[in-house]
Amino acid sequence: MSREKKIQFNVSQKEYEKLKAYARKEGVSMAEVLRDYIKTLDTQG
């Protein structure tokens, strides 16, 4: 899959640490955690 778009946003220190810890536990990057979550979103409204 080609990744053409970049999303940039701010998170709190606590949110960052939670994401980092989860990604480490799962053995993936923080970006991959977020991409995987986006795949779960229902776009059929």
Secondary structure, DSSP 4 states (H G I P E B T S, - for coil): ------------HHHHHHHHHHHHHHTS-HHHHHHHHHHTS-TT-
